[in-house]
């Protein structure tokens, strides 16, 4: 039977890592295929998450050992997954599943198995195992962002925990675990503050442009007057321009970032392009400075929303690993907008504003008051 062990000290790309999972067969032989999968995931996530993933992979291999006619994950199909999910649920409460949410726990394992199957397919370890056509053993659909959708991996909303907006103290902890490097770290902290203080979504944050910003002089005057500045947001979810109030201190900090860290990063990108030109004969590359505020270190263009979201997720998981946050004190990218929305509603209530939901809907750029429902759970929480 397959079993898991964790390293006391492993050298992964020059970094000593404790607790990295390794799957073994019962004859003490390493399962190299899964190890390669875990190593691939290590590029984008933390060890604790890989440990959870490894438990799921161990579970599927243990199940396969009891199935006749199935020797590997590459042999499974949709019918197998249906029976497998039912088997997980029937086990009831286990040491791994400490809640009674067995339906969603089973969906989580199926989700990991699907990701593993996709990795096998994409790397040539299987053929016609998983895909979008009727010729694949496991038939899935893909979202516009390339995420796997399968009915067995869907979580039941009635079993999900109540949505809880992150606390600002949690966000401050996550900021401590932002990306390394002066530019990347300053960019990360500033983007987080634009999310929670101005209510920007990830896509709006990443597409903020330099020429959208009010002038530094305007911000400095507004700081003295103690007033917010209204700024036109041109890249929004509904593709409609919106005027939003912004704290002038945030505007000033952003200009400080543009004139210092961002300017230095642009010069580094230009030097990198020059080196490429020298190494490639008869090929000209020219970098025209992008107008976006928050630039990717690799492309020199706008940072991708998925990259920003992943930075927050990685920071949160690192904080959990370090014991500074618990898994229930969750901070995620769109949760920053939750903070903005809850604090806005509470302030409107305190000031006795009539129809506060309608005012907040305009400020948060929602299509209807009903669309704001997820933000209302913490509105009357005095401890928020």
ChimeraX attribute file (.defattr): number of C-alpha atoms within 10 A of each C-alpha:
attribute: neighborCount
match mode: 1-to-1
recipient: residues
	/A:1	13
	/A:2	20
	/A:3	18
	/A:4	15
	/A:5	13
	/A:6	13
	/A:7	12
	/A:8	10
	/A:9	12
	/A:10	14
	/A:11	10
	/A:12	11
	/A:13	7
	/A:14	7
	/A:15	9
	/A:16	10
	/A:17	14
	/A:18	13
	/A:19	15
	/A:20	22
	/A:21	22
	/A:22	20
	/A:23	24
	/A:24	19
	/A:25	15
	/A:26	10
	/A:27	8
	/A:28	10
	/A:29	10
	/A:30	16
	/A:31	14
	/A:32	12
	/A:33	11
	/A:34	19
	/A:35	17
	/A:36	12
	/A:37	17
	/A:38	24
	/A:39	15
	/A:40	12
	/A:41	15
	/A:42	15
	/A:43	8
	/A:44	11
	/A:45	18
	/A:46	18
	/A:47	20
	/A:48	16
	/A:49	14
	/A:50	19
	/A:51	19
	/A:52	15
	/A:53	23
	/A:54	24
	/A:55	17
	/A:56	20
	/A:57	23
	/A:58	21
	/A:59	16
	/A:60	20
	/A:61	18
	/A:62	15
	/A:63	16
	/A:64	20
	/A:65	14
	/A:66	11
	/A:67	10
	/A:68	7
	/A:69	10
	/A:70	14
	/A:71	13
	/A:72	12
	/A:73	17
	/A:74	17
	/A:75	14
	/A:76	18
	/A:77	15
	/A:78	17
	/A:79	10
	/A:80	15
	/A:81	18
	/A:82	13
	/A:83	10
	/A:84	18
	/A:85	19
	/A:86	12
	/A:87	13
	/A:88	20
	/A:89	17
	/A:90	12
	/A:91	10
	/A:92	14
	/A:93	14
	/A:94	11
	/A:95	6
	/A:96	10
	/A:97	13
	/A:98	11
	/A:99	12
	/A:100	13
	/A:101	16
	/A:102	20
	/A:103	20
	/A:104	20
	/A:105	20
	/A:106	23
	/A:107	21
	/A:108	18
	/A:109	22
	/A:110	25
	/A:111	22
	/A:112	19
	/A:113	20
	/A:114	21
	/A:115	16
	/A:116	18
	/A:117	21
	/A:118	19
	/A:119	16
	/A:120	20
	/A:121	17
	/A:122	12
	/A:123	10
	/A:124	9
	/A:125	13
	/A:126	17
	/A:127	15
	/A:128	15
	/A:129	21
	/A:130	26
	/A:131	19
	/A:132	14
	/A:133	12
	/A:134	11
	/A:135	11
	/A:136	15
	/A:137	20
	/A:138	22
	/A:139	18
	/A:140	18
	/A:141	14
	/A:142	12
	/A:143	8
	/A:144	7
	/A:145	7
	/A:146	8
	/A:147	10
	/A:148	17
	/A:149	15
	/A:150	16
	/A:151	13
	/A:152	19
	/A:153	22
	/A:154	15
	/A:155	16
	/A:156	11
	/A:157	9
	/A:158	7
	/A:159	12
	/A:160	10
	/A:161	9
	/A:162	10
	/A:163	13
	/A:164	18
	/A:165	26
	/A:166	22
	/A:167	17
	/A:168	15
	/A:169	8
	/A:170	17
	/A:171	24
	/A:172	13
	/A:173	16
	/A:174	27
	/A:175	21
	/A:176	14
	/A:177	18
	/A:178	22
	/A:179	18
	/A:180	10
	/A:181	9
	/A:182	11
	/A:183	19
	/A:184	19
	/A:185	17
	/A:186	19
	/A:187	24
	/A:188	20
	/A:189	19
	/A:190	18
	/A:191	21
	/A:192	26
	/A:193	17
	/A:194	25
	/A:195	23
	/A:196	23
	/A:197	20
	/A:198	22
	/A:199	27
	/A:200	25
	/A:201	20
	/A:202	23
	/A:203	17
	/A:204	18
	/A:205	27
	/A:206	24
	/A:207	22
	/A:208	22
	/A:209	18
	/A:210	16
	/A:211	10
	/A:212	14
	/A:213	20
	/A:214	18
	/A:215	13
	/A:216	17
	/A:217	10
	/A:218	14
	/A:219	24
	/A:220	15
	/A:221	12
	/A:222	16
	/A:223	17
	/A:224	9
	/A:225	9
	/A:226	12
	/A:227	14
	/A:228	17
	/A:229	19
	/A:230	15
	/A:231	15
	/A:232	13
	/A:233	20
	/A:234	16
	/A:235	17
	/A:236	17
	/A:237	12
	/A:238	10
	/A:239	9
	/A:240	11
	/A:241	13
	/A:242	17
	/A:243	15
	/A:244	18
	/A:245	15
	/A:246	19
	/A:247	18
	/A:248	23
	/A:249	17
	/A:250	17
	/A:251	23
	/A:252	20
	/A:253	14
	/A:254	23
	/A:255	19
	/A:256	13
	/A:257	19
	/A:258	18
	/A:259	11
	/A:260	12
	/A:261	16
	/A:262	21
	/A:263	13
	/A:264	13
	/A:265	19
	/A:266	19
	/A:267	12
	/A:268	14
	/A:269	18
	/A:270	17
	/A:271	13
	/A:272	13
	/A:273	16
	/A:274	15
	/A:275	11
	/A:276	14
	/A:277	15
	/A:278	11
	/A:279	10
	/A:280	10
	/A:281	8
	/A:282	8
	/A:283	9
	/A:284	11
	/A:285	12
	/A:286	9
	/A:287	15
	/A:288	10
	/A:289	14
	/A:290	14
	/A:291	15
	/A:292	19
	/A:293	25
	/A:294	28
	/A:295	23
	/A:296	19
	/A:297	15
	/A:298	9
	/A:299	10
	/A:300	19
	/A:301	19
	/A:302	19
	/A:303	22
	/A:304	17
	/A:305	17
	/A:306	13
	/A:307	13
	/A:308	21
	/A:309	17
	/A:310	16
	/A:311	22
	/A:312	23
	/A:313	21
	/A:314	20
	/A:315	24
	/A:316	29
	/A:317	25
	/A:318	21
	/A:319	21
	/A:320	18
	/A:321	16
	/A:322	11
	/A:323	10
	/A:324	14
	/A:325	18
	/A:326	14
	/A:327	12
	/A:328	10
	/A:329	16
	/A:330	19
	/A:331	24
	/A:332	21
	/A:333	20
	/A:334	17
	/A:335	22
	/A:336	26
	/A:337	25
	/A:338	27
	/A:339	24
	/A:340	22
	/A:341	27
	/A:342	22
	/A:343	18
	/A:344	21
	/A:345	22
	/A:346	19
	/A:347	14
	/A:348	17
	/A:349	16
	/A:350	9
	/A:351	10
	/A:352	10
	/A:353	12
	/A:354	10
	/A:355	10
	/A:356	16
	/A:357	20
	/A:358	14
	/A:359	16
	/A:360	18
	/A:361	18
	/A:362	15
	/A:363	18
	/A:364	21
	/A:365	20
	/A:366	15
	/A:367	11
	/A:368	12
	/A:369	13
	/A:370	10
	/A:371	10
	/A:372	18
	/A:373	10
	/A:374	15
	/A:375	20
	/A:376	18
	/A:377	14
	/A:378	21
	/A:379	17
	/A:380	12
	/A:381	10
	/A:382	7
	/A:383	6
	/A:384	14
